[in-house]
Amino acid sequence: MTPAGGGGQPVVLSAEETAMVREALATCSRMLTRAHQHGGPAAGQLVADLTRQQAGGRSPGGVLYDINLAIDYLDFAPPARSWR
């Protein structure tokens, strides 16, 4: 994975760091899904408004797709290579 700011140097996470990031992403996914599905029309509209304010103006489904794709990248990432 490379940092969002560019630079081109890969970022290597420990197993503990990867697990923490994965759990945060999974929690975000569950919260967005629950708010959208069980929070009523006002909560669904709030979630839609919040996600559209993000860069790119994504729909809630688009944001959930990105979150789940990030989780997949963490789950199926190749092992880190030595850069010596």
C-alpha positions as a Markdown table, in Angstrom:
| # | Residue | x | y | z |
|---|---|---|---|---|
| 1 | Met | 0.0 | 0.0 | 0.0 |
| 2 | Thr | 1.3 | 3.5 | -0.7 |
| 3 | Pro | 0.4 | 6.6 | 1.3 |
| 4 | Ala | -2.4 | 8.8 | 0.0 |
| 5 | Gly | -0.1 | 11.8 | -0.1 |
| 6 | Gly | 2.1 | 10.2 | -2.7 |
| 7 | Gly | 5.8 | 9.8 | -2.3 |
| 8 | Gly | 5.8 | 6.4 | -3.9 |
| 9 | Gln | 7.2 | 4.6 | -0.8 |
| 10 | Pro | 5.1 | 1.6 | 0.3 |
| 11 | Val | 3.7 | 1.6 | 3.8 |
| 12 | Val | 4.2 | -1.7 | 5.7 |
| 13 | Leu | 1.8 | -2.4 | 8.6 |
| 14 | Ser | 2.3 | -4.9 | 11.3 |
| 15 | Ala | -0.3 | -7.6 | 11.8 |
| 16 | Glu | -1.6 | -5.7 | 14.9 |
| 17 | Glu | -1.8 | -2.5 | 12.9 |
| 18 | Thr | -3.6 | -4.2 | 10.0 |
| 19 | Ala | -6.1 | -5.8 | 12.4 |
| 20 | Met | -6.8 | -2.4 | 14.0 |
| 21 | Val | -7.3 | -0.7 | 10.7 |
| 22 | Arg | -9.5 | -3.6 | 9.5 |
| 23 | Glu | -11.7 | -3.4 | 12.6 |
| 24 | Ala | -12.1 | 0.3 | 12.2 |
| 25 | Leu | -13.2 | -0.1 | 8.6 |
| 26 | Ala | -15.6 | -3.0 | 9.5 |
| 27 | Thr | -17.1 | -0.8 | 12.3 |
| 28 | Cys | -17.6 | 2.1 | 9.8 |
| 29 | Ser | -19.3 | -0.3 | 7.4 |
| 30 | Arg | -21.6 | -1.7 | 10.0 |
| 31 | Met | -22.5 | 1.8 | 11.4 |
| 32 | Leu | -23.3 | 3.2 | 8.0 |
| 33 | Thr | -25.4 | 0.1 | 7.1 |
| 34 | Arg | -27.3 | 0.1 | 10.3 |
| 35 | Ala | -28.0 | 3.8 | 10.2 |
| 36 | His | -29.2 | 3.6 | 6.7 |
| 37 | Gln | -31.4 | 0.5 | 7.1 |
| 38 | His | -32.8 | 1.0 | 10.6 |
| 39 | Gly | -32.6 | 4.7 | 11.3 |
| 40 | Gly | -35.7 | 5.7 | 9.3 |
| 41 | Pro | -35.9 | 8.2 | 6.5 |
| 42 | Ala | -34.2 | 11.1 | 8.3 |
| 43 | Ala | -31.2 | 8.9 | 9.2 |
| 44 | Gly | -31.0 | 7.6 | 5.7 |
| 45 | Gln | -31.0 | 11.1 | 4.3 |
| 46 | Leu | -28.3 | 12.2 | 6.9 |
| 47 | Val | -26.1 | 9.3 | 5.8 |
| 48 | Ala | -26.6 | 10.2 | 2.1 |
| 49 | Asp | -25.8 | 13.9 | 2.8 |
| 50 | Leu | -22.7 | 13.0 | 4.7 |
| 51 | Thr | -21.3 | 10.7 | 2.1 |
| 52 | Arg | -22.0 | 13.1 | -0.7 |
| 53 | Gln | -20.0 | 15.8 | 1.1 |
| 54 | Gln | -16.8 | 13.6 | 0.9 |
| 55 | Ala | -14.4 | 14.0 | -2.0 |
| 56 | Gly | -16.0 | 12.7 | -5.1 |
| 57 | Gly | -19.6 | 13.1 | -3.8 |
| 58 | Arg | -20.1 | 9.3 | -3.3 |
| 59 | Ser | -23.5 | 7.7 | -2.5 |
| 60 | Pro | -23.7 | 5.6 | 0.7 |
| 61 | Gly | -23.5 | 2.5 | -1.4 |
| 62 | Gly | -20.4 | 3.8 | -3.1 |
| 63 | Val | -18.7 | 4.6 | 0.2 |
| 64 | Leu | -19.6 | 1.1 | 1.5 |
| 65 | Tyr | -18.1 | -0.4 | -1.6 |
| 66 | Asp | -14.9 | 1.5 | -1.0 |
| 67 | Ile | -14.8 | 0.5 | 2.6 |
| 68 | Asn | -15.3 | -3.2 | 1.8 |
| 69 | Leu | -12.7 | -3.0 | -1.0 |
| 70 | Ala | -10.2 | -1.6 | 1.5 |
| 71 | Ile | -11.0 | -4.5 | 3.8 |
| 72 | Asp | -10.4 | -6.9 | 1.0 |
| 73 | Tyr | -7.0 | -5.3 | 0.2 |
| 74 | Leu | -6.0 | -5.8 | 3.8 |
| 75 | Asp | -7.3 | -9.4 | 3.9 |
| 76 | Phe | -5.7 | -10.4 | 0.7 |
| 77 | Ala | -2.5 | -8.3 | 0.7 |
| 78 | Pro | 0.7 | -10.0 | -0.4 |
| 79 | Pro | 3.4 | -10.4 | 2.2 |
| 80 | Ala | 5.7 | -7.4 | 2.6 |
| 81 | Arg | 9.0 | -7.7 | 0.7 |
| 82 | Ser | 12.4 | -6.8 | 2.0 |
| 83 | Trp | 13.6 | -3.5 | 0.5 |
| 84 | Arg | 17.3 | -4.1 | 1.3 |
